[in-house]
Amino acid sequence: MIVDVDTSDDLFRFLAALKAYTSYDLSDYSDRSLRRRLSKVLEDERITIDELLLKISQNPAYGEHVVESITVNTSEFFRDPALWLLLRSRIYPKFRTQAYLNVWHAGCSMGQEVYSNLMLLNELGLYEKARVYASDINVKILEAAQRGEYRYRFNLSYLDNFDLVINTNPLNYEEKLDIPYSKYFRVDESRDLISIHSDLRKKPIFRCNDLVKGVNPFFVRYDVIFCRNVLIYFNAALQNRLFEVFYRNLYPGGILILGAHESIIGSWANKFERLSQVYVRKD
């Protein structure tokens, strides 16, 4: 059963129902992305758009379930190794003289990025001074992030990224390090499971947050903000509002990290200096 959301009216009615019966407003999400994800929900649930809207009106909890289905995103360990090598060699070293380092993962998904960052910070001697915060709109995904358990076979190829980033010697790229996976997580092939060690899982503060509302959920300023592969789901107006939020909540010289296919355009581009996927706040 393949269901397409063909009309703007269907999408408008869906967004109106969410605003009326749940706490979510997805009106600034990309229409193309919403149509695709809503069509998948209709297909998975095997219902029509009218049946979906009726269920949302009768049961707001069902509306929450639909939003969770639409906002599920995937993540990977050390996604885009070149970025992590840039952080290791040129970005993070400048924070060594600071008393502390505030990091916010905005839209952290299932937490692989959070734990990857903690591993790197530990290798750089920045772990103890780091205060790491992570947020996502999806409560169930946040709970999964806090558990720190991942399918081994699904993530097997991403363990190569660990070696590319953690076992690279930044002082001599021809000399490889030999840091075992077991330093940070346990691999159980028989159970198809990767389990992040408890000390790493206890480090970040996780909190549910809807970026659409433009609120800093932790009420601190940051040295580093990760918001990777999130903005591609938002329209230009919402992206610009978030650039303002990020700029306002970064310390002078703080950095914003975006996804490989994301960039700052328009007037906000003048307020950051770009270095690949890293944007440094200007003053």
C-alpha positions as CSV (number, residue, x, y, z in Angstrom):
1,M,0.0,0.0,0.0
2,I,1.7,3.2,-1.2
3,V,0.2,6.4,-0.1
4,D,1.2,9.8,-1.4
5,V,0.4,13.2,0.2
6,D,-0.5,14.9,-3.1
7,T,-2.1,18.2,-2.2
8,S,-1.1,21.2,-0.2
9,D,-4.5,21.0,1.5
10,D,-3.7,17.6,2.9
11,L,-0.4,18.9,4.4
12,F,-2.1,22.0,5.7
13,R,-4.8,20.0,7.4
14,F,-2.2,17.7,9.0
15,L,-0.2,20.6,10.3
16,A,-3.3,22.3,11.6
17,A,-4.4,19.1,13.5
18,L,-1.0,18.8,15.1
19,K,-1.1,22.4,16.3
20,A,-4.7,22.0,17.6
21,Y,-4.3,18.6,19.4
22,T,-0.5,18.4,20.3
23,S,2.2,20.7,21.5
24,Y,4.0,20.5,18.1
25,D,4.2,23.0,15.3
26,L,5.9,21.6,12.2
27,S,4.7,24.4,9.8
28,D,8.3,25.6,9.3
29,Y,9.6,22.1,8.3
30,S,10.5,21.6,4.6
31,D,7.3,20.7,2.7
32,R,9.1,18.1,0.6
33,S,10.5,16.4,3.7
34,L,7.1,16.4,5.5
35,R,5.3,15.0,2.5
36,R,7.7,12.1,2.2
37,R,7.6,11.3,5.9
38,L,3.9,11.7,6.2
39,S,3.4,9.4,3.2
40,K,5.5,6.8,4.9
41,V,3.4,7.1,8.1
42,L,0.2,6.6,6.1
43,E,1.7,3.6,4.4
44,D,3.0,2.1,7.6
45,E,-0.3,2.7,9.5
46,R,-2.3,1.6,6.4
47,I,-4.8,4.5,6.7
48,T,-5.9,7.5,4.7
49,I,-5.1,11.1,5.6
50,D,-8.7,11.6,6.8
51,E,-8.5,8.6,9.1
52,L,-5.2,9.9,10.4
53,L,-6.6,13.3,11.2
54,L,-9.6,11.8,12.9
55,K,-7.4,9.6,15.1
56,I,-5.3,12.6,16.1
57,S,-8.4,14.6,17.0
58,Q,-9.7,11.8,19.2
59,N,-6.4,10.9,20.8
60,P,-3.6,13.5,21.2
61,A,-1.2,10.7,22.3
62,Y,-1.6,9.3,18.8
63,G,-0.6,12.6,17.4
64,E,2.6,12.4,19.6
65,H,3.2,9.0,18.1
66,V,2.9,10.4,14.6
67,V,5.4,13.2,15.3
68,E,7.8,10.7,16.8
69,S,7.6,8.6,13.6
70,I,8.1,11.7,11.4
71,T,11.1,13.1,13.4
72,V,13.1,9.8,13.7
73,N,16.6,10.4,12.3
74,T,19.6,8.2,12.1
75,S,23.1,8.8,13.3
76,E,26.5,7.2,13.1
77,F,29.7,6.9,15.1
78,F,32.2,9.5,13.8
79,R,30.1,10.4,10.8
80,D,32.3,12.3,8.2
81,P,35.7,11.4,9.7
82,A,37.3,14.4,8.0
83,L,35.3,16.7,10.2
84,W,36.4,14.8,13.4
85,L,40.0,15.0,12.3
86,L,39.6,18.7,11.7
87,L,38.2,19.0,15.3
88,R,41.0,17.0,16.6
89,S,43.8,18.8,14.9
90,R,42.7,22.4,14.6
91,I,39.6,23.2,16.6
92,Y,39.6,21.5,20.0
93,P,43.3,22.2,20.9
94,K,42.5,25.9,21.3
95,F,40.2,25.1,24.2
96,R,42.9,23.4,26.3
97,T,43.6,26.6,28.3
98,Q,40.0,27.1,29.3
99,A,38.6,26.1,32.7
100,Y,35.7,24.4,31.1
101,L,34.1,23.6,27.7
102,N,30.4,23.8,27.1
103,V,29.1,21.6,24.2
104,W,25.5,21.3,22.9
105,H,24.4,18.6,20.5
106,A,21.1,20.1,19.1
107,G,19.1,17.3,17.5
108,C,21.3,14.5,19.0
109,S,19.1,11.6,17.6
110,M,20.2,8.3,19.2
111,G,23.4,9.7,20.6
112,Q,26.2,8.2,18.5
113,E,27.5,11.7,17.8
114,V,27.4,12.6,21.5
115,Y,29.4,9.5,22.5
116,S,31.8,10.0,19.5
117,N,32.5,13.5,20.7
118,L,33.1,12.3,24.3
119,M,35.6,9.7,23.1
120,L,37.5,12.3,21.1
121,L,37.5,14.8,24.0
122,N,38.9,12.1,26.3
123,E,41.7,11.4,23.9
124,L,42.5,15.1,23.8
125,G,42.5,15.5,27.6
126,L,39.4,17.6,27.5
127,Y,36.9,15.2,29.0
128,E,37.0,16.3,32.6
129,K,36.5,20.0,31.8
130,A,33.8,19.3,29.2
131,R,30.1,19.9,30.1
132,V,28.1,18.2,27.4
133,Y,24.4,18.8,26.7
134,A,22.2,17.0,24.2
135,S,18.6,17.6,23.1
136,D,16.1,16.1,20.6
137,I,12.4,16.6,19.9
138,N,11.8,12.8,20.1
139,V,11.4,11.5,23.7
140,K,11.8,7.8,22.7
141,I,14.9,8.6,20.7
142,L,16.4,10.4,23.7
143,E,15.7,7.4,25.9
144,A,17.6,5.2,23.4
145,A,20.4,7.7,23.4
146,Q,20.7,7.5,27.2
147,R,20.8,3.7,27.1
148,G,23.7,3.9,24.7
149,E,23.0,0.5,23.1
150,Y,23.3,0.0,19.3
151,R,23.0,-2.9,16.9
152,Y,26.5,-4.2,16.2
153,R,26.0,-5.4,12.6
154,F,24.2,-2.1,11.6
155,N,27.1,-0.1,13.0
156,L,29.9,-2.4,12.0
157,S,31.1,-0.3,9.1
158,Y,31.1,2.8,11.3
159,L,33.7,1.2,13.6
160,D,36.1,1.9,10.8
161,N,35.4,5.6,11.5
162,F,36.6,5.0,15.0
163,D,39.9,3.8,13.7
164,L,40.2,6.7,11.2
165,V,39.7,9.3,14.0
166,I,40.8,7.8,17.3
167,N,43.6,5.7,16.1
168,T,45.1,8.4,13.9
169,N,48.3,10.0,15.3
170,P,47.8,13.7,14.7
171,L,51.6,14.3,15.1
172,N,52.5,11.6,12.6
173,Y,49.7,10.4,10.2
174,E,51.9,7.4,9.1
175,E,52.0,6.1,12.6
176,K,48.8,4.5,13.8
177,L,47.7,4.3,17.4
178,D,46.2,1.1,18.9
179,I,43.3,2.2,21.1
180,P,40.9,-0.7,21.5
181,Y,37.1,-0.3,21.2
182,S,36.8,-1.8,24.7
183,K,38.1,1.4,26.1
184,Y,34.8,3.1,25.4
185,F,32.2,0.4,24.6
186,R,31.6,-3.4,24.7
187,V,31.0,-5.4,21.6
188,D,28.8,-8.5,21.9
189,E,28.6,-10.1,18.5
190,S,26.4,-12.9,19.7
191,R,23.7,-10.4,20.9
192,D,24.3,-8.0,18.0
193,L,25.0,-5.3,20.5
194,I,27.4,-2.4,21.1
195,S,27.1,-1.0,24.6
196,I,28.6,2.3,25.6
197,H,30.4,2.2,29.0
198,S,28.4,3.6,31.9
199,D,30.9,6.4,32.7
200,L,30.4,7.8,29.2
201,R,26.6,7.5,29.4
202,K,26.5,9.4,32.7
203,K,28.4,12.4,31.3
204,P,25.9,14.1,29.0
205,I,22.7,15.9,30.2
206,F,19.9,14.9,27.9
207,R,16.7,17.0,27.6
208,C,13.7,17.0,25.3
209,N,13.6,20.2,23.2
210,D,11.8,21.4,20.0
211,L,14.2,23.5,18.0
212,V,11.3,25.1,16.3
213,K,10.5,27.1,19.4
214,G,14.0,28.7,19.3
215,V,14.7,28.0,23.0
216,N,18.1,27.2,24.5
217,P,17.0,24.3,26.8
218,F,20.0,24.3,29.1
219,F,20.3,28.1,29.8
220,V,24.1,28.2,29.4
221,R,26.3,29.6,26.7
222,Y,28.4,27.3,24.6
223,D,31.8,27.0,23.1
224,V,30.7,24.4,20.6
225,I,27.2,23.6,19.1
226,F,26.6,20.6,16.9
227,C,23.5,20.8,14.7
228,R,24.3,18.3,12.0
229,N,21.8,17.0,9.4
230,V,18.9,18.8,11.1
231,L,18.5,22.1,9.2
232,I,18.0,20.2,5.9
233,Y,14.5,19.4,7.2
234,F,13.6,23.1,7.9
235,N,12.6,25.9,5.5
236,A,14.8,29.0,5.1
237,A,12.9,31.2,7.5
238,L,13.3,28.6,10.4
239,Q,16.9,28.1,9.5
240,N,17.6,31.8,9.9
241,R,15.8,31.9,13.2
242,L,18.0,29.1,14.4
243,F,21.2,30.7,13.2
244,E,20.2,33.7,15.4
245,V,19.6,31.3,18.4
246,F,23.0,29.6,17.9
247,Y,24.9,32.9,17.4
248,R,23.3,34.4,20.5
249,N,24.1,31.4,22.7
250,L,27.7,30.9,21.5
251,Y,30.6,32.6,23.3
252,P,32.7,34.9,21.2
253,G,34.9,32.7,19.0
254,G,32.6,29.7,19.7
255,I,31.9,27.3,16.9
256,L,28.8,25.9,15.2
257,I,29.1,22.6,13.4
258,L,26.7,21.8,10.6
259,G,26.2,18.8,8.3
260,A,28.1,18.1,5.1
261,H,25.1,19.3,3.0
262,E,24.2,22.3,5.1
263,S,25.5,25.8,5.1
264,I,24.8,29.3,6.4
265,I,23.5,31.6,3.7
266,G,22.2,35.2,3.7
267,S,23.0,37.8,6.3
268,W,23.9,35.3,9.0
269,A,26.8,34.1,6.9
270,N,28.6,37.4,7.6
271,K,28.6,36.7,11.3
272,F,30.5,33.5,11.0
273,E,33.9,32.5,9.6
274,R,33.7,29.2,7.7
275,L,36.2,26.4,7.9
276,S,34.7,23.4,6.1
277,Q,31.7,22.3,8.2
278,V,32.8,24.5,11.1
279,Y,31.5,28.0,11.5
280,V,33.3,30.3,14.0
281,R,31.3,33.1,15.5
282,K,32.6,36.6,14.6
283,D,32.4,39.6,16.9
